[in-house]
Amino acid sequence: MLSSRRSPVGGAAASLSKQLWATYAQRAPARTYATVVPSQLQSGPTIDVTDKLPVHYSKDGKPKEKLVILGSGWAGYTLLRAIDKEKYDTYLVSPNTYFAMTPLLASAATGALEFRNVMEPVRETFDTYFWHAYCDGIDFAQKKVHLTPAYPPPFRAVDPTHHSHDAHESWKSQEEGRTYALPYDKLVIACGTYNRTFGTEGVKQNAWFLKDVQNSRAIRYRILECFEQAEHPDLTDEQRRNLLHFIVVGGGPTGAEFAAALYDLIRKDIKRIFPKLQPLAKITIFDAAGGILNSFDESLQEYAKKQFLHDGIDLKLNRKPIRVERGKFIVEPDGEVPFGMLVWSTGNAQGPLVNSIDEAKKDKSGALLTNGLLQVLAAGEGEATVEGKTVEGVYSLGDCAQIVDYSLPATAQVASQKAKYLANLLNGKTKTSSTTGQLEPFRWKNMGSMTRLSSSTGIAQLKGGKLQGKPASALWHSTYGLYLTITWRTKIGVAVTWILNALFGRSLSRM
Ligand SMILES: Cc1cc2nc3c(=O)[nH]c(=O)nc-3n(C[C@H](O)[C@H](O)[C@H](O)COP(=O)(O)OP(=O)(O)OC[C@H]3O[C@@H](n4cnc5c(N)ncnc54)[C@H](O)[C@@H]3O)c2cc1C
């Protein structure tokens, strides 16, 4: 049992933070978020920290196994909370010091919730060592992960105007070159995915993404900036319309929910604060397919389309994006479409860590392939099969992994169910099948899916049937806002923010 719930490197980390802050405060002029790397921390050889780690013993007197979890998202954080800490010394590695409640990110981006309402600090998890770092490589032969510290400038995680990078790229590189090697007995790769851009020129530079809390912060900042700029008296109405044109590329659940949340903001609070500008604002969803929300039943797709048209959200379907320039979306057949903000939401691409792994089998999308016990399948000749050889001690789940011959959607639901399954497996609680005599493999229980189409409408496709309109919206709010949020602090925070918004409107200060 660990004596403290804090990281054993807490003292060192605290003094390092102090150094960073001191250096930052001296060097950084106001509103400049420069990279700060104290000279003594600059790059050098990878330091093996095996000897620096404490050894703890389980009840049977054996040293506890070291379980390293990469990623604090739906998969990693759910696993972390469910794993038996009496059995494992648990190490969490993530460039995020929090878990992000992704279904609520659109609400945070549009001020319907506060950022702290959609995140849980990972350091609150008992008996866990947490390192705020990126895993940049894995030495499977030596059973070690190579970590690069991911310290952002203190107190100002990411410059909110620096929207132009993939969710995590802006975090990286601050201490690039300084790495250390952490040993593992069991490793869980749960590092999620990046945004898929299909190689479209200019997306990373000129579009906004919605994948993490920093993204939602950047989006909120930009929406309000567009309205503030459009208020200036020297602009023509055409210039104002261009600034207040909000484009969403991708009509899947994330894009559609963001468009809906933005519509709510404009319809209610923007109308109150910028009454003259509100009629000039417009939302357009572009999609390459002929419809939106294609994972839903056809009647629900139709309902969503009608709802969006009713709300004045323009749908431009069967479109081919060519490139994104600053303030201009070039798309066929429309040509040049001006915008104030373009949110790109066209699915997932594997990140650099997963791409760098040559020792594992992968599917067409580059996701790691596992067997039904979520063990990563070793690379080698021939087709991947569930009986294939595995990489010793390595598991993978969440958006970066798929089970061979059992592909599942990249959702929080699948990620968290896999995490609970893996916790049971590692805790030694998985049942043996009476027919095969082997451990029961993972099986997904489809709990249905739902999407919000405004603050009072939505669609839900459930096991027992379909819902649309107000009942679906009520279900969405109670499930994501209250039931699935984790701590009482967050649940109460969400409820209080909703009540305050209903009474006084959203607080729309730019941060
Ligand atoms: C806006 C939005 C809304 C969504 N809404 C829903 C919904 O309503 N319902 C639903 O079921 N699903 C929803 N999803 C999908 C769902 O969020 C994902 O399927 C889920 O987050 C996948 O979990 P994960 O743990 O694999 O990845 P993530 O939750 O993305 O977590 C990945 C973690 O790995 C960390 N990481 C990244 N690189 C490294 C590295 N090199 N080393 C260490 N750590 C690393 C990240 O910082 C992060 O902590 C939504 C997604 C988004 C973006």
The ligand as an SDF file (V2000), in Angstrom:
LIG
                    3D

 53 58  0  0  0  0  0  0  0  0999 V2000
  -16.4060   16.4580  -28.7000 C   0  0  0  0  0  0  0  0  0  0  0  0
  -16.5770   14.9760  -28.5400 C   0  0  0  0  0  0  0  0  0  0  0  0
  -17.8030   14.4620  -28.1510 C   0  0  0  0  0  0  0  0  0  0  0  0
  -17.9680   13.0940  -27.9890 C   0  0  0  0  0  0  0  0  0  0  0  0
  -19.1820   12.6190  -27.5900 N   0  0  0  0  0  0  0  0  0  0  0  0
  -19.3360   11.3030  -27.3550 C   0  0  0  0  0  0  0  0  0  0  0  0
  -20.5700   10.7990  -26.8760 C   0  0  0  0  0  0  0  0  0  0  0  0
  -21.5200   11.5560  -26.6850 O   0  0  0  0  0  0  0  0  0  0  0  0
  -20.6720    9.4730  -26.6280 N   0  0  0  0  0  0  0  0  0  0  0  0
  -19.6230    8.6200  -26.8340 C   0  0  0  0  0  0  0  0  0  0  0  0
  -19.7650    7.4180  -26.5720 O   0  0  0  0  0  0  0  0  0  0  0  0
  -18.4510    9.0630  -27.3200 N   0  0  0  0  0  0  0  0  0  0  0  0
  -18.2750   10.3810  -27.5750 C   0  0  0  0  0  0  0  0  0  0  0  0
  -17.0820   10.8520  -28.0630 N   0  0  0  0  0  0  0  0  0  0  0  0
  -16.0060    9.9020  -28.3770 C   0  0  0  0  0  0  0  0  0  0  0  0
  -15.2160    9.5760  -27.1230 C   0  0  0  0  0  0  0  0  0  0  0  0
  -14.8320   10.7480  -26.4600 O   0  0  0  0  0  0  0  0  0  0  0  0
  -13.9780    8.7760  -27.4760 C   0  0  0  0  0  0  0  0  0  0  0  0
  -14.3740    7.6060  -28.1270 O   0  0  0  0  0  0  0  0  0  0  0  0
  -13.2110    8.4530  -26.2090 C   0  0  0  0  0  0  0  0  0  0  0  0
  -12.6890    9.6470  -25.6690 O   0  0  0  0  0  0  0  0  0  0  0  0
  -12.0910    7.4690  -26.4560 C   0  0  0  0  0  0  0  0  0  0  0  0
  -11.4370    7.2550  -25.2570 O   0  0  0  0  0  0  0  0  0  0  0  0
   -9.8520    7.0540  -25.2170 P   0  0  0  0  0  0  0  0  0  0  0  0
   -9.4960    6.8560  -23.7850 O   0  0  0  0  0  0  0  0  0  0  0  0
   -9.4540    6.0410  -26.1990 O   0  0  0  0  0  0  0  0  0  0  0  0
   -9.2540    8.4210  -25.7660 O   0  0  0  0  0  0  0  0  0  0  0  0
   -9.2880    9.8650  -25.1130 P   0  0  0  0  0  0  0  0  0  0  0  0
  -10.4820   10.0230  -24.2550 O   0  0  0  0  0  0  0  0  0  0  0  0
   -9.0790   10.8080  -26.2440 O   0  0  0  0  0  0  0  0  0  0  0  0
   -8.0150    9.8930  -24.1750 O   0  0  0  0  0  0  0  0  0  0  0  0
   -6.7160    9.7380  -24.6670 C   0  0  0  0  0  0  0  0  0  0  0  0
   -5.7520   10.1110  -23.5610 C   0  0  0  0  0  0  0  0  0  0  0  0
   -4.4290    9.7640  -23.9500 O   0  0  0  0  0  0  0  0  0  0  0  0
   -3.5630   10.8680  -23.7200 C   0  0  0  0  0  0  0  0  0  0  0  0
   -2.4300   10.7500  -24.6370 N   0  0  0  0  0  0  0  0  0  0  0  0
   -2.3500   11.0990  -25.9380 C   0  0  0  0  0  0  0  0  0  0  0  0
   -1.1280   10.8150  -26.4240 N   0  0  0  0  0  0  0  0  0  0  0  0
   -0.4190   10.2710  -25.4030 C   0  0  0  0  0  0  0  0  0  0  0  0
    0.9070    9.7740  -25.2720 C   0  0  0  0  0  0  0  0  0  0  0  0
    1.7610    9.7800  -26.2990 N   0  0  0  0  0  0  0  0  0  0  0  0
    1.3060    9.3110  -24.0710 N   0  0  0  0  0  0  0  0  0  0  0  0
    0.4580    9.2970  -23.0100 C   0  0  0  0  0  0  0  0  0  0  0  0
   -0.8170    9.7490  -23.0840 N   0  0  0  0  0  0  0  0  0  0  0  0
   -1.2430   10.2230  -24.2640 C   0  0  0  0  0  0  0  0  0  0  0  0
   -4.4670   12.0730  -23.9580 C   0  0  0  0  0  0  0  0  0  0  0  0
   -3.9360   13.2330  -23.3910 O   0  0  0  0  0  0  0  0  0  0  0  0
   -5.7360   11.5990  -23.2620 C   0  0  0  0  0  0  0  0  0  0  0  0
   -5.6290   11.7800  -21.8740 O   0  0  0  0  0  0  0  0  0  0  0  0
  -16.8890   12.2160  -28.2440 C   0  0  0  0  0  0  0  0  0  0  0  0
  -15.6530   12.7280  -28.6430 C   0  0  0  0  0  0  0  0  0  0  0  0
  -15.4900   14.0960  -28.7770 C   0  0  0  0  0  0  0  0  0  0  0  0
  -14.1550   14.6340  -29.1940 C   0  0  0  0  0  0  0  0  0  0  0  0
  1  2  1  0
  2  3  1  0
  2 52  2  0
  3  4  2  0
  4  5  1  0
  4 50  1  0
  5  6  2  0
  6  7  1  0
  6 13  1  0
  7  8  2  0
  7  9  1  0
  9 10  1  0
 10 11  2  0
 10 12  1  0
 12 13  2  0
 13 14  1  0
 14 15  1  0
 14 50  1  0
 15 16  1  0
 16 17  1  0
 16 18  1  0
 18 19  1  0
 18 20  1  0
 20 21  1  0
 20 22  1  0
 22 23  1  0
 23 24  1  0
 24 25  2  0
 24 26  1  0
 24 27  1  0
 27 28  1  0
 28 29  2  0
 28 30  1  0
 28 31  1  0
 31 32  1  0
 32 33  1  0
 33 34  1  0
 33 48  1  0
 34 35  1  0
 35 36  1  0
 35 46  1  0
 36 37  1  0
 36 45  1  0
 37 38  2  0
 38 39  1  0
 39 40  1  0
 39 45  2  0
 40 41  1  0
 40 42  2  0
 42 43  1  0
 43 44  2  0
 44 45  1  0
 46 47  1  0
 46 48  1  0
 48 49  1  0
 50 51  2  0
 51 52  1  0
 52 53  1  0
M  END
$$$$
